């Protein structure tokens, strides 16, 4: 049985931890609101750009002058996997869920004889993948959200990926991130960035005789020139959207995790306090028995 001093020290330690987790929960809640608004504001623009490019891609696909980012290299031997995670922990299963999804697809690609290159955006993804796939990690981009997550940071990542693609370093590029749903729910998602892959809505509408077949557009300049300009911009937009979704998901997961930790600390304090009171009562009872026994012996 622990003595009273050990119990007092442990109770004080848990109370200090509870104060820290409560403060982290408040900070995460304050950051979550701004991050959620930014993520939700980016969705319509990113989705609309993807639909517009999908419409252009339907008419430009298969032509000789189609941009390389649309047509691809003609093979899929080398895959670039972008794993977007946080730089810090203490956010529940946020990082692990993203890495688990990426790890499963990496194993599938390797089993199929493909070459996999990994670009980590965030330290936690690198730390978890380094043990099994350390040789495949080409670089880690850290602190992308410091001092503030901006489009310029996403554009820099997009330009780097574009240069790698033009240099023939990979054939297919896919990003993994967590789409924000609520503070307690984040959906792990993957999106193919290169070559451009539309959601399939335009093809479905065309097959069903929907809006895609009702209007015929004439583009000036030609579709190939528009795509050559918009595809790199769409790459930056989609990466920026993924980073915003990740940021909101991270803060939501951290707020939920710290809330659980604070409540668990409270329950632990109650149990330790009960144990302390029982131990203290037992000590007092033992001392009284010893005093009474000594008096009777006299």
C-alpha positions in Angstrom: 0.0 0.0 0.0 1.3 3.4 -0.9 2.0 5.8 1.9 0.3 9.1 2.3 3.2 11.2 1.0 3.3 9.2 -2.3 -0.4 9.6 -2.7 -0.3 13.4 -2.1 2.5 13.7 -4.7 0.6 11.6 -7.2 -2.6 13.6 -6.7 -0.7 16.9 -7.2 1.0 15.5 -10.3 -2.4 14.4 -11.9 -3.9 17.8 -11.0 -1.0 19.6 -12.8 -1.5 17.3 -15.8 -5.3 18.1 -15.8 -4.6 21.8 -15.9 -2.3 21.3 -18.9 -4.8 19.2 -20.8 -7.6 21.7 -20.0 -5.5 24.5 -21.3 -4.6 22.6 -24.5 -8.3 21.8 -25.1 -9.2 25.6 -24.9 -6.4 26.5 -27.3 -7.4 23.8 -29.7 -11.0 24.9 -29.5 -10.0 28.5 -30.3 -7.9 27.4 -33.3 -10.5 24.9 -34.5 -13.1 27.6 -35.3 -10.8 29.5 -37.6 -9.4 26.4 -39.2 -12.9 25.0 -39.8 -14.1 28.2 -41.4 -11.1 28.2 -43.7 -11.5 24.5 -44.7 -15.2 24.9 -45.4 -14.6 28.1 -47.4 -12.0 26.3 -49.6 -14.3 23.4 -50.6 -16.6 25.2 -53.1 -13.6 26.7 -55.0 -11.6 23.5 -55.1 -14.6 21.4 -56.1 -15.7 23.9 -58.8 -12.2 24.0 -60.2 -12.0 20.2 -60.3 -15.4 20.0 -62.1 -14.3 22.7 -64.6 -11.0 20.9 -65.3 -13.0 17.6 -65.6 -15.2 19.1 -68.2 -12.2 20.4 -70.2 -10.4 17.1 -69.8 -13.3 15.2 -71.3 -13.0 17.1 -74.6 -9.2 17.2 -74.5 -8.4 13.7 -73.5 -6.8 11.6 -76.1 -5.5 14.5 -78.3 -1.9 14.7 -79.2 -1.5 18.1 -77.7 -3.0 17.2 -74.3 -0.8 18.5 -71.4 1.4 15.9 -69.7 -0.2 16.5 -66.3 -3.5 15.4 -67.8 -2.4 12.6 -70.1 0.3 11.3 -67.8 3.5 9.5 -68.8 1.7 6.5 -70.2 2.8 4.2 -67.4 2.4 3.9 -63.6 5.6 2.3 -62.4 6.7 5.0 -60.0 4.2 6.4 -57.4 4.8 9.5 -55.3 2.8 9.3 -52.1 2.3 12.5 -50.2 1.4 11.8 -46.5 -0.1 14.8 -44.8 0.1 14.7 -41.0 0.7 17.0 -38.1 4.1 18.1 -36.7 2.9 17.5 -33.1 1.1 14.7 -31.3 -1.5 14.6 -28.5 -4.3 14.6 -31.1 -5.7 11.1 -30.6 -5.6 8.8 -33.7 -5.4 11.6 -36.2 -1.9 10.9 -37.4 -2.1 7.1 -37.0 -5.3 6.9 -39.1 -3.7 8.7 -42.1 -0.5 6.8 -41.9 -2.4 3.5 -41.6 -4.3 4.2 -44.9 -1.1 5.3 -46.7 0.8 2.3 -45.3 -1.9 -0.1 -46.6 -1.8 1.4 -50.2 2.0 1.5 -50.2 2.2 -2.2 -49.3 -0.3 -2.9 -52.1 1.7 -1.0 -54.6 4.9 -2.6 -53.6 3.3 -6.1 -53.8 2.3 -5.2 -57.4 6.0 -4.4 -58.3 5.6 -0.7 -58.2 8.3 1.8 -57.0 7.0 4.0 -54.2 8.5 7.4 -53.2 7.1 9.1 -50.1 7.0 12.8 -49.4 5.9 13.5 -45.8 4.2 16.8 -44.9 4.5 16.8 -41.2 7.0 15.1 -38.8 4.6 12.5 -37.3 4.1 10.8 -40.7 7.8 10.5 -41.2 8.3 9.2 -37.6 5.7 6.4 -38.2 6.8 5.5 -41.7 10.6 5.7 -41.1 10.9 2.2 -39.6 9.3 0.3 -42.4 9.8 2.6 -45.4 12.7 4.8 -44.4 14.5 4.2 -47.7 11.5 5.4 -49.7 11.1 8.7 -47.9 12.6 11.4 -50.1 12.0 14.4 -47.9 9.9 15.8 -45.0 8.3 19.2 -45.1 7.9 20.6 -41.6 6.1 23.6 -40.0 4.1 24.2 -43.2 1.4 25.9 -41.0 3.9 28.2 -39.1 3.4 31.0 -38.5 0.2 30.6 -40.5 -1.1 28.2 -43.2 -1.1 30.1 -46.5 -1.6 29.4 -50.1 2.0 30.3 -50.8 3.1 27.3 -48.8 0.9 25.0 -50.7 2.0 26.6 -54.0 5.7 25.9 -53.1 4.9 22.3 -52.5 3.0 22.1 -55.8 5.9 23.7 -57.8 8.2 21.1 -56.3 6.0 18.3 -57.3 5.6 19.7 -60.8 9.4 20.0 -61.2 9.7 16.3 -60.1 7.1 15.2 -62.5 8.7 17.2 -65.4 12.0 15.6 -64.5 10.4 12.1 -64.8 10.9 11.2 -61.2 7.4 9.7 -60.8 4.4 8.7 -62.9 1.5 9.0 -60.4 1.1 11.3 -57.4 -1.5 10.8 -54.7 -2.0 12.8 -51.5 -3.4 11.4 -48.2 -5.1 13.6 -45.7 -8.0 13.8 -43.2 -11.2 15.5 -44.4 -12.8 17.4 -41.5 -16.4 16.3 -40.6 -16.7 17.3 -37.0 -14.6 17.7 -33.9 -15.0 14.0 -33.1 -15.0 12.7 -36.7 -12.4 13.0 -39.4 -12.5 11.0 -42.7 -9.2 9.8 -44.1 -9.1 10.6 -47.8 -6.8 10.1 -50.7 -6.8 12.1 -54.0 -4.8 11.5 -57.1 -3.2 14.8 -58.2 -1.1 13.7 -61.2 -2.2 12.8 -63.8 -5.4 14.7 -63.2 -8.3 12.5 -62.4 -11.8 14.0 -62.3 -14.5 12.8 -59.9 -16.3 11.2 -62.9 -19.4 13.4 -62.6 -18.9 14.9 -66.0 -18.7 11.5 -67.7 -21.7 10.2 -65.7 -23.7 13.3 -66.8 -22.7 12.8 -70.4 -23.7 9.2 -70.4 -27.0 10.0 -68.8 -27.7 12.9 -71.2 -27.4 15.4 -68.3 -26.0 18.9 -68.2 -22.7 17.8 -69.7 -24.4 17.1 -73.0 -26.8 20.0 -73.0 -24.3 22.7 -73.7 -21.4 22.9 -76.3 -18.7 25.4 -75.4 -16.1 27.0 -77.7 -12.9 27.8 -75.8 -10.6 30.7 -76.6 -7.7 29.9 -76.4 -7.9 26.1 -77.1 -8.6 23.6 -74.4 -4.9 22.5 -74.4 -3.7 26.0 -73.6 -6.3 26.5 -70.9 -5.4 23.2 -69.3 -1.7 23.9 -69.5 -2.3 27.0 -67.3 -5.0 25.6 -65.0 -3.6 22.2 -64.2 -0.6 23.5 -62.2 -2.9 26.0 -60.5 -5.3 23.2 -59.7 -2.5 21.2 -58.2 -1.7 24.0 -55.7 -5.4 24.5 -55.0 -6.0 20.8 -54.2 -2.9 20.7 -52.0 -4.0 23.8 -50.2 -7.5 22.3 -49.6 -5.9 19.1 -48.2 -3.7 21.1 -45.8 -6.7 23.2 -44.6 -8.7 20.0 -44.1 -5.8 18.5 -42.2 -5.4 21.6 -40.0 -9.1 21.6 -39.0 -9.0 17.8 -38.4 -5.9 18.1 -36.3 -7.4 20.8 -34.0 -10.7 18.9 -33.7 -8.9 15.7 -32.9 -6.7 17.4 -30.3 -9.6 19.2 -28.7 -11.5 15.9 -28.4 -8.4 14.0 -27.1 -7.6 16.7 -24.5 -11.2 16.7 -23.4 -11.0 13.0 -22.8 -7.7 13.4 -21.0 -9.1 16.1 -18.7 -12.1 14.0 -17.8 -9.9 10.9 -17.2 -7.6 13.0 -15.0 -10.6 14.1 -13.0 -11.7 10.5 -12.5 -8.2 9.5 -11.5 -8.0 12.3 -9.0 -11.3 11.2 -7.4 -10.0 7.6 -7.1 -6.7 8.7 -5.7 -8.4 11.0 -3.2 -10.6 8.2 -2.1 -7.6 5.9 -1.6 -5.8 8.7 0.2 -8.7 9.2 2.6 -9.0 5.5 3.3 -5.3 5.1 3.9 -5.3 8.2 6.1 -8.2 6.8 8.1 -6.4 3.4 8.4 -3.3 5.2 9.7 -5.3 7.1 12.3 -7.1 4.0 13.4 -3.8 2.1 13.8 -2.3 4.9 15.8 -5.4 5.0 18.1 -5.2 1.2 18.6 -1.6 1.5 19.5 -2.3 4.3 22.0 -5.2 2.4 23.6 -3.2 -0.8 23.7 -0.2 1.0 25.4 -2.5 2.6 28.0 -4.1 -0.8 28.8 -0.7 -2.3 29.2 0.2 0.2 31.8 
